[in-house]
Amino acid sequence: MVRRTLILDEDALILVVDKDVVKQVDENRGELTRTEFVNFLIHSQLKEGNRSQNYVDKEEFHRFVQEVKELLRNFGST
């Protein structure tokens, strides 16, 4: 058994993830480091949890479509 010592800043911690997660991070992180990308993902997800509904429901979309159709009708008649 080989023992390794890892020296970190006092603010740094280690997060253990599966190999396939690391592969996904590497495929999507662009120019960011792994740490920067994971921090970005976590912060983004936590911020999203504080937001209200982040999508349009069916009724709201239907109203929008009707309003756009009415707008186009009015635009065409001028």
C-alpha positions, 0 to 999 in steps of 0.5 A, spaced: 500 500 500 502 506 497 501 512 502 500 519 499 500 526 502 496 531 499 497 538 501 491 543 500 489 550 502 485 551 508 479 553 504 480 547 499 477 540 500 476 534 496 470 531 493 470 524 491 466 522 484 465 517 479 470 516 474 464 517 469 463 524 472 470 526 471 469 524 464 463 528 463 466 534 467 472 534 462 468 534 456 464 540 458 469 544 462 472 548 456 477 552 458 475 552 466 479 547 471 475 542 473 475 545 480 472 552 477 467 548 473 464 544 478 464 550 483 460 553 477 455 547 476 454 547 484 453 554 485 448 555 479 444 549 481 443 552 488 441 559 485 436 555 481 433 552 487 432 559 490 428 561 483 421 560 482 418 557 476 423 557 471 419 554 465 412 556 462 406 552 463 402 549 458 396 555 459 401 560 459 404 558 452 397 557 449 395 565 451 402 567 448 401 564 442 394 567 442 397 574 443 402 573 438 396 571 433 392 577 434 398 581 434 400 578 427 393 579 425 393 587 427 399 588 424 397 585 417 391 589 417 394 596 418 
